Amino acid sequence: MNRLGMLMDTSHSPHRTRLEGFELSQQPVTHGHADAKSVTDRPQNLSNEELRALAANGGVLGLHFFSRLVNQRGPDAGQAHVEDLYAHIDHIARVAGMQTVALGPDWLPSE
């Protein structure tokens, strides 16, 4: 992908693939839509290890707006609020730096 000038997006990939992509790519990688696993423990969200590896690569994480990925009160708690998104931004900025934070809402018509 680097040779072809393609942007690598690790969204929908498992943990090991994410880490390998962040480490091996000679260009910045994006993880187009997810949040921080430490804030909301969902498989799609990135662990602190992944966040640090993404930052070391110079890549960005597009924060997802999907309630069950953002809502820190749990997957059955209902609609996420902007404060939930702020918690993810704060956590990612502390772990990986603010330069790692982007928006990747992956809008859906409804949940």
N, C-alpha and C positions, 0 to 999 in steps of 0.2 A: 504494500500500500504506500509506504514511504517513497519508493522508487517511482511510482505512478503519480505521485502528488495528491493522493487521496487522504482525506481526513479520516482517521480511525475513530469510530464510536463504539464503545464497549457496552452500551446499553443492551440489556437482555442476555448478557453473558455471565457465566458463573465466576466465582471468586478467583480461582486459579488463572483463568483466561484474562480476567481484568488485570491481575498483577503482572502477568507476562506481557500483556500489551503495553502497560505503563512503563515497564522496565526496558523492553526491547525496541520500542518505537524511537526513532531518532528525531521525530517531530512530535509536537504536543498532541495529546489524545483528548478526546472529549468523552464524557459519560453523559449523554444527552438528557436523561431524565431519571432522577432518583433523589434520595435525601440521605441523611445521616442515620446509620443503623443504631448508633448509640442513643439517639433521641427517640426513634421509632424503629423497633426491632422487626424489620421485614426483610425477606431475602433479597429484594430488589435494591435495598438501600446499601450504601457503602460503609464498610467498617473503617475504623481509624487507621488501620494498616493500609487499606486501599486509598483513603484520602491522602495520607502522607506520600504514598507512591505516585499518585496522580499529581500532587503538587511538585514532587521532585522531577516529574516529566515536563512540567510547565503546562499541564492540561487544565481543563475546567470541568466542573460538575454542574449540569443544568438542573436546578431544583424543580422537582415535580410538584404539581399542585393537587394531585389526586388525594383526597381526604385520608384514605386508609394508609397511605405512605407518609403523610405529613402529620397526622393527628397523634400527638404524643400521649394521649389519654387511652390509646388502644384501638384496635381495628373495629371494635363494635361500639365505639363511643359516639359515632355520628359525624356530622360536618366539622371539618377542620376550620380553624380561624386563623387570621393573619398572625396572631401571637404564636401559633404552632409553627408557622413558616419562619418567623423570627428566631425561634429556638434552634432550628436547623441552620440558619445563616450564622448565628452566633457560634454554634458548635463547630461548624466547618471552618469558619474564620480562625477560631482558636487552634484547631488541629492542623489545618493545611494552609491558612492564610486567606485573606479576603480575595486575593487575585484568583483563587480557585473557584469562587462562587459565580455562577451565571444563572439565568432563568431558562428552564426547559419545561414549560407547563404541560405539554402533551395533552391539550384540552380534550375533554370528552363531553358529549352532549348532556349526560347525566350519569350518576353512579347507580 
